[in-house]
Amino acid sequence: MVLQYKLKSSSSWKDYPGKDKLKEIVSKYHFRLLSEDRKKILAEKGSYEKVMKRFRQIEFFKHKS
C-alpha cells in the first residue's frame, strides 16, 4: 500500500515521507491510501487518523488466518 499526502490548498499528491519530514503540522494535509500498483484507491482523501485507521483494518484482515 502507498500512503500519499498533499496540502489542503494544493492539487498534486506526493508519496508520504514520514511525519518528521513534513513542513507543516499534520492537520494541514489531506491523506489517501492507494494499492501497491497505484491503480485503486483504498482510502479516500481524509485526515491522517482516518486513513491510518483504514490502513490498520486492511493489514489486520490481510494477515488474519
C-alpha positions in Angstrom: 0.0 0.0 0.0 1.1 3.5 -0.7 0.3 6.5 1.5 0.1 9.8 -0.2 -0.4 13.4 1.1 -1.0 16.9 -0.2 -1.6 20.3 1.4 -5.3 21.1 1.6 -4.7 24.1 -0.8 -2.6 22.0 -3.2 -3.8 19.8 -6.1 -0.9 17.4 -6.5 -0.4 14.2 -4.5 3.1 13.1 -3.2 4.3 9.9 -1.6 4.4 10.3 2.2 7.9 10.6 3.6 7.1 10.4 7.3 5.7 12.7 9.9 9.1 14.1 10.8 9.8 15.3 7.2 6.5 17.3 6.8 6.9 21.1 6.7 3.5 21.9 8.3 1.5 20.2 11.0 -0.3 17.0 10.0 -3.8 18.6 10.3 -2.9 20.9 7.3 -2.7 18.0 4.9 -5.1 15.5 3.2 -4.0 11.9 3.0 -5.1 8.9 0.9 -4.2 5.3 0.6 -3.5 3.5 -2.7 -3.0 -0.1 -3.7 0.7 -1.1 -4.3 0.2 -0.8 -8.1 -1.4 2.7 -7.5 -4.5 1.8 -9.6 -7.0 1.5 -6.8 -7.8 4.0 -4.0 -8.2 2.1 -0.8 -9.0 5.1 1.4 -10.4 8.3 0.0 -9.0 11.7 0.9 -9.2 12.3 4.6 -7.3 13.1 7.8 -4.2 11.2 8.8 -6.1 9.4 11.6 -8.9 8.3 9.4 -6.6 7.0 6.6 -4.4 5.2 9.1 -7.4 3.5 10.7 -8.3 2.1 7.3 -4.7 1.0 6.8 -4.8 -0.9 10.1 -8.1 -2.6 9.1 -6.7 -3.8 5.8 -3.5 -5.1 7.5 -5.5 -6.9 10.1 -7.6 -8.8 7.6 -4.7 -9.4 5.3 -2.8 -11.3 8.0 -5.7 -13.0 9.6 -5.8 -16.8 9.1 
